[in-house]
C-alpha cells in the first residue's frame, strides 16, 4: 500500500464513529474524496457520497459502512457509576476491564468498564455468562451529580484502541468492521477516476449498518442504481477452534484475497464478471457461499426500488466485533483493484438480467 493511502487509513481508523454518531469519520472520508471526485455531499442520515462521471451508464453504487459498534450511556447511579447499552452487536464477554472513550459536550473523557472482581465472586458467579447488566463504566467521580455534570444520558462511547501493525502486513484495530469497507470503496473510486469508466460511479460511506443497514437502504433508494457492490468484513476461519465455522463459511484466510460472495444476494452475471476480472488481472479471491440475504449493506441495497444487480465483497477479518480485529493489507488492496477492474468493464449496453 502506498504511503499516502496508509497514512489516510491510519487517520481514518482513528476516528470516532459509533452507530448513529458517525460525523467524525464521515468528515475525514469526505475530505479525502474531494481531492479526486467530481462532487461530494451528505444526506439526512449522514451517508456521505462521492461521484465520478455522474452522467455515465450504468449507475453503480459502491458502499462500505463507516459506523462501528459502540456503547451508549443510559443511567448514573447515586455513586456516579454509569450504566450503558450497546450500539450494535457486542459479545459482553470481551467488555470487562476495557478502557472506553466517551464523547461528551465537554470533549472526550476516559472511563473503565467495571465488573465484580473474581476475588469476591462465588464459585457460581464465576460460571455465569457476563451480561451487559453486570457491567458499569467508572469515570472516577464522587457521586451522581458529578457524573451528570460531565456525561449526559445518550452520550456514545467506543473502546479506546488504535490502529497498529503487527507484522507481515497484518494490522490490528477496533472497527475494521467496517471502516475498512468505506476505505476500500473510496480507493476503488480513486482508481476509477484515472480509468475514465463509462459507468457513473458513486462511493458511499454509509451509516447505521450495525442496526439494520438503515443508511444504505436510504442512500440506495435516493440514487436508484443499476448495480450495487457492498464491501464489509468477512469471517476469517484460519484460527484455532474454527472447524464448525469452516463448514458454514468455508476456508477463508488472511492474505489470500478478498471474499467474493456467491448466493441469492448476488447477481450471477456480476459474479462471473468479477471472477473474470480477478483472473485477467491476477487478483487472488476466495469464494464464500451464502445461501440467504447477507447481513450487510448489500442485503438491503439489492431490493431497493425495482432491484439491482448486487455483489458483496468481504475482507477476511479475525476476532470480529472485538477491540482487536485483524486483517491483511494485501486483501484490502486487492479488493479495491477487483472492484475497479470489474466496473471499468461496464458500459451502457451491459445487461445483468439472468438468462
C-alpha positions as CSV (number, residue, x, y, z in Angstrom):
1,X,0.0,0.0,0.0
2,X,1.3,3.4,-0.9
3,X,2.5,5.7,1.9
4,X,-0.3,8.3,1.3
5,X,-3.1,5.7,1.4
6,X,-1.6,4.1,4.6
7,X,-1.5,7.5,6.3
8,X,-5.1,8.2,5.3
9,X,-6.1,4.7,6.6
10,X,-4.4,5.3,9.9
11,X,-6.1,8.7,10.3
12,X,-9.5,7.3,9.2
13,X,-9.3,4.3,11.6
14,X,-8.6,6.7,14.5
15,X,-12.0,8.4,14.1
16,X,-14.9,8.1,16.5
17,X,-17.9,6.6,14.7
18,X,-20.3,4.6,16.9
19,X,-23.6,3.8,15.1
20,X,-25.7,7.0,15.0
21,X,-22.7,9.2,15.7
22,X,-20.6,8.8,12.5
23,X,-19.9,12.5,11.8
24,X,-16.1,12.5,12.5
25,X,-15.3,9.6,10.3
26,X,-17.6,10.9,7.5
27,X,-15.9,14.2,7.6
28,X,-12.4,12.6,7.2
29,X,-13.7,10.4,4.3
30,X,-15.3,13.3,2.5
31,X,-12.2,15.5,2.7
32,X,-10.2,12.7,1.1
33,X,-12.8,12.2,-1.6
34,X,-12.8,15.9,-2.5
35,X,-9.2,15.5,-3.9
36,X,-10.4,13.5,-6.9
37,X,-14.2,13.1,-7.0
38,X,-16.4,15.3,-9.3
39,X,-18.8,16.0,-6.4
40,X,-19.3,15.1,-2.7
41,X,-22.3,15.6,-0.4
42,X,-24.2,14.2,2.6
43,X,-27.8,13.2,3.2
44,X,-30.1,13.5,6.2
45,X,-29.0,10.1,7.7
46,X,-25.3,11.1,7.5
47,X,-24.4,9.0,4.4
48,X,-21.5,10.6,2.6
49,X,-21.3,10.4,-1.2
50,X,-18.6,10.9,-3.8
51,X,-19.2,10.5,-7.5
52,X,-17.3,10.4,-10.8
53,X,-18.7,10.6,-14.3
54,X,-22.2,11.3,-13.0
55,X,-23.9,11.3,-16.4
56,X,-22.5,7.9,-17.3
57,X,-24.2,4.5,-17.5
58,X,-24.9,2.2,-15.8
59,X,-25.2,3.8,-12.4
60,X,-23.0,1.9,-9.9
61,X,-23.0,2.4,-6.1
62,X,-20.1,1.1,-4.0
63,X,-20.9,1.1,-0.3
64,X,-18.9,0.5,2.9
65,X,-20.3,1.4,6.2
66,X,-18.5,4.0,8.3
67,X,-20.2,3.2,11.6
68,X,-18.8,0.9,14.3
69,X,-20.3,-0.9,17.2
70,X,-20.1,1.2,20.4
71,X,-21.9,1.9,23.7
72,X,-24.4,4.4,24.9
73,X,-24.7,5.9,28.5
74,X,-28.2,5.2,29.9
75,X,-28.1,5.8,33.6
76,X,-25.9,7.1,36.5
77,X,-26.4,5.7,40.0
78,X,-26.1,7.6,43.3
79,X,-22.3,6.8,43.4
80,X,-21.7,8.1,39.9
81,X,-21.2,4.7,38.2
82,X,-22.6,4.7,34.6
83,X,-24.8,2.0,33.1
84,X,-24.8,1.5,29.4
85,X,-26.4,-0.3,26.5
86,X,-24.7,-1.5,23.3
87,X,-24.8,0.3,19.9
88,X,-24.7,-2.8,17.7
89,X,-23.9,-6.5,18.5
90,X,-21.3,-6.9,21.2
91,X,-20.2,-10.1,22.9
92,X,-20.4,-8.9,26.5
93,X,-17.5,-11.3,27.5
94,X,-14.9,-9.0,25.8
95,X,-16.0,-5.9,27.6
96,X,-14.9,-6.2,31.3
97,X,-11.7,-4.3,32.1
98,X,-11.7,-2.3,28.9
99,X,-10.9,1.4,28.6
100,X,-13.6,3.5,26.9
101,X,-13.7,6.9,25.4
102,X,-16.9,8.8,25.9
103,X,-17.9,11.6,23.6
104,X,-19.4,14.4,25.6
105,X,-20.3,18.1,25.0
106,X,-17.2,18.9,27.1
107,X,-14.9,16.7,24.9
108,X,-13.8,13.1,25.2
109,X,-13.4,11.6,28.7
110,X,-11.8,8.3,29.7
111,X,-13.6,5.6,31.6
112,X,-13.1,1.9,32.5
113,X,-15.7,-0.9,32.2
114,X,-16.0,-2.4,35.7
115,X,-17.3,-5.8,37.0
116,X,-17.2,-7.5,40.3
117,X,-13.6,-8.8,40.7
118,X,-13.0,-12.5,40.5
119,X,-11.7,-12.5,44.1
120,X,-15.1,-11.7,45.6
121,X,-17.2,-13.9,43.3
122,X,-18.8,-17.0,44.5
123,X,-18.0,-20.2,42.6
124,X,-21.5,-20.0,41.0
125,X,-20.8,-16.4,39.9
126,X,-17.6,-17.4,38.1
127,X,-19.5,-19.9,35.9
128,X,-22.1,-17.3,34.7
129,X,-22.0,-15.7,31.3
130,X,-21.4,-12.0,31.6
131,X,-24.4,-9.7,30.6
132,X,-24.4,-6.0,30.0
133,X,-26.4,-5.6,33.2
134,X,-23.4,-7.0,35.2
135,X,-21.2,-4.2,33.9
136,X,-20.7,-0.4,34.5
137,X,-18.4,2.4,33.4
138,X,-16.3,4.1,36.1
139,X,-15.2,7.7,35.3
140,X,-13.6,8.3,38.7
141,X,-16.3,10.7,40.1
142,X,-17.6,11.1,43.7
143,X,-21.3,10.9,43.0
144,X,-24.2,11.1,40.5
145,X,-24.2,14.9,40.5
146,X,-20.6,15.0,39.4
147,X,-21.1,12.2,36.9
148,X,-24.0,14.1,35.2
149,X,-22.1,17.3,35.2
150,X,-19.6,15.6,32.8
151,X,-21.7,13.0,30.9
152,X,-25.3,13.2,29.6
153,X,-27.7,10.4,29.1
154,X,-27.3,9.2,25.5
155,X,-23.7,10.1,25.1
156,X,-21.8,7.5,23.0
157,X,-18.6,5.7,23.7
158,X,-16.1,3.4,22.0
159,X,-13.4,1.1,23.3
160,X,-10.1,3.0,23.5
161,X,-8.0,1.1,21.0
162,X,-6.0,2.3,18.0
163,X,-4.6,1.1,14.6
164,X,-1.2,-0.6,14.6
165,X,0.9,-3.0,12.5
166,X,1.7,-6.5,13.9
167,X,3.9,-8.0,11.2
168,X,3.8,-9.3,7.6
169,X,1.3,-6.6,6.6
170,X,-1.2,-7.8,9.2
171,X,-2.8,-4.9,11.2
172,X,-4.8,-4.6,14.3
173,X,-7.6,-2.1,15.1
174,X,-11.0,-1.7,16.5
175,X,-13.7,-1.0,13.9
176,X,-12.1,-2.6,10.8
177,X,-15.8,-3.6,10.7
178,X,-16.4,-1.6,8.7
179,X,-14.2,1.4,8.3
180,X,-12.1,-0.7,6.0
181,X,-15.1,-1.2,3.7
182,X,-15.6,2.6,3.5
183,X,-11.8,2.9,2.8
184,X,-11.9,0.3,0.0
185,X,-14.8,1.8,-1.9
186,X,-13.1,5.2,-1.8
187,X,-9.9,3.7,-3.1
188,X,-11.8,1.9,-5.9
189,X,-13.3,5.2,-6.8
190,X,-9.8,6.8,-6.9
191,X,-8.6,4.1,-9.2
192,X,-11.6,4.5,-11.4
193,X,-11.2,8.3,-11.6
194,X,-8.0,7.6,-13.5
195,X,-9.5,4.8,-15.7
196,X,-12.3,7.1,-17.1
197,X,-15.1,4.5,-16.9
198,X,-18.3,4.5,-19.0
199,X,-20.3,4.0,-15.8
200,X,-21.4,6.6,-13.3
201,X,-19.7,5.5,-10.1
202,X,-20.8,6.5,-6.6
203,X,-18.8,5.6,-3.5
204,X,-20.9,5.9,-0.3
205,X,-19.7,5.8,3.3
206,X,-23.0,4.5,4.8
207,X,-24.3,4.9,8.3
208,X,-26.2,2.7,10.8
209,X,-25.3,-0.6,9.2
210,X,-24.9,-2.2,12.7
211,X,-28.6,-1.7,13.5
212,X,-30.0,-2.9,10.2
213,X,-28.3,-1.2,7.2
214,X,-30.5,1.8,7.5
215,X,-28.1,4.2,5.9
216,X,-27.5,2.0,2.8
217,X,-31.3,1.5,2.4
218,X,-31.9,5.2,2.2
219,X,-28.8,6.0,0.2
220,X,-29.5,3.4,-2.5
221,X,-33.2,4.5,-2.7
222,X,-32.1,8.1,-3.3
223,X,-29.6,7.1,-6.1
224,X,-31.7,4.3,-7.8
225,X,-28.7,2.4,-9.1
226,X,-28.5,-0.4,-11.6
227,X,-25.6,-2.0,-9.8
228,X,-24.6,-2.1,-6.1
229,X,-21.4,-3.5,-4.6
230,X,-21.2,-3.7,-0.8
231,X,-17.8,-4.1,0.9
232,X,-17.7,-5.4,4.5
233,X,-15.5,-7.6,6.6
234,X,-16.0,-11.4,6.5
235,X,-15.3,-14.2,9.0
236,X,-11.8,-15.5,8.6
237,X,-11.7,-19.2,9.5
238,X,-7.9,-19.6,9.7
239,X,-7.6,-19.6,13.5
240,X,-7.9,-22.4,16.1
241,X,-11.3,-23.8,17.1
242,X,-12.9,-22.9,13.7
243,X,-13.8,-26.4,12.4
244,X,-17.6,-25.7,12.6
245,X,-17.1,-22.2,11.1
246,X,-15.3,-23.7,8.1
247,X,-18.2,-26.0,7.4
248,X,-20.6,-23.0,7.4
249,X,-18.4,-20.3,5.8
250,X,-15.6,-22.2,4.0
251,X,-11.9,-21.8,4.2
252,X,-11.3,-18.1,4.4
253,X,-7.8,-16.9,5.3
254,X,-6.0,-13.6,5.8
255,X,-3.8,-12.6,2.9
256,X,-5.3,-14.9,0.3
257,X,-7.6,-12.4,-1.3
258,X,-10.9,-10.7,-0.7
259,X,-14.0,-12.9,-0.2
260,X,-16.5,-12.8,-3.0
261,X,-19.9,-13.9,-2.0
262,X,-22.0,-16.2,-4.2
263,X,-25.7,-16.8,-3.5
264,X,-29.1,-15.2,-3.8
265,X,-27.8,-11.9,-2.6
266,X,-25.5,-11.7,-5.6
267,X,-26.4,-11.2,-9.3
268,X,-24.9,-14.2,-11.2
269,X,-23.7,-12.2,-14.2
270,X,-22.0,-9.7,-12.0
271,X,-20.4,-12.5,-10.0
272,X,-19.0,-14.0,-13.2
273,X,-17.7,-10.6,-14.3
274,X,-15.9,-10.3,-11.0
275,X,-14.3,-13.7,-11.4
276,X,-13.2,-12.8,-15.0
277,X,-11.7,-9.5,-13.8
278,X,-9.8,-11.4,-11.0
279,X,-8.5,-14.0,-13.4
280,X,-7.4,-11.5,-16.1
281,X,-5.7,-9.2,-13.7
282,X,-4.0,-11.8,-11.4
283,X,-6.1,-10.9,-8.3
284,X,-6.5,-13.7,-5.8
285,X,-10.0,-14.2,-4.4
286,X,-11.8,-16.5,-2.0
287,X,-15.4,-17.6,-2.6
288,X,-17.9,-17.7,0.2
289,X,-21.2,-19.5,-0.5
290,X,-24.0,-17.6,1.4
291,X,-27.5,-19.1,0.9
292,X,-29.6,-16.2,2.0
293,X,-29.5,-12.4,2.1
294,X,-26.3,-11.3,3.7
295,X,-26.4,-9.2,7.0
296,X,-24.6,-6.4,5.2
297,X,-25.5,-3.2,3.2
298,X,-25.7,-5.5,0.2
299,X,-28.6,-7.4,1.7
300,X,-30.7,-4.2,1.8
301,X,-29.5,-2.4,-1.3
302,X,-30.2,-5.3,-3.6
303,X,-34.0,-5.0,-3.2
304,X,-34.4,-1.2,-3.0
305,X,-36.8,0.1,-5.6
306,X,-37.1,-2.2,-8.6
307,X,-34.0,-4.0,-7.5
308,X,-30.5,-4.0,-9.0
309,X,-27.5,-6.3,-9.8
310,X,-25.8,-6.7,-6.4
311,X,-22.5,-8.1,-5.2
312,X,-20.9,-8.4,-1.8
313,X,-17.2,-8.4,-1.1
314,X,-15.7,-9.2,2.3
315,X,-12.2,-8.7,3.8
316,X,-11.2,-11.7,5.9
317,X,-11.2,-10.5,9.5
318,X,-10.2,-12.3,12.7
319,X,-11.9,-11.6,16.0
320,X,-14.8,-9.6,14.5
321,X,-16.7,-7.3,16.9
322,X,-13.9,-7.1,19.3
323,X,-11.5,-4.3,20.1
324,X,-8.6,-6.2,18.4
325,X,-9.7,-7.1,14.9
326,X,-7.0,-8.3,12.5
327,X,-6.7,-8.1,8.7
328,X,-4.1,-8.2,5.9
329,X,-3.4,-5.1,3.8
330,X,-3.0,-7.3,0.6
331,X,-6.7,-8.2,0.9
332,X,-7.6,-4.5,1.2
333,X,-5.6,-3.5,-1.9
334,X,-6.8,-6.5,-3.9
335,X,-10.5,-5.7,-3.1
336,X,-10.1,-2.1,-4.4
337,X,-8.4,-3.4,-7.6
338,X,-11.1,-6.1,-8.1
339,X,-13.9,-3.5,-7.9
340,X,-12.1,-1.0,-10.2
341,X,-11.3,-3.6,-12.9
342,X,-14.8,-5.0,-12.8
343,X,-16.6,-1.7,-13.0
344,X,-14.2,-0.4,-15.7
345,X,-15.6,-3.2,-17.9
346,X,-19.2,-1.9,-17.8
347,X,-20.8,0.1,-20.5
348,X,-24.3,1.4,-21.3
349,X,-25.1,-1.9,-23.1
350,X,-24.1,-4.2,-20.2
351,X,-27.0,-6.3,-19.1
352,X,-27.3,-8.0,-15.7
353,X,-30.6,-9.8,-16.4
354,X,-30.1,-13.5,-15.9
355,X,-31.0,-15.6,-18.9
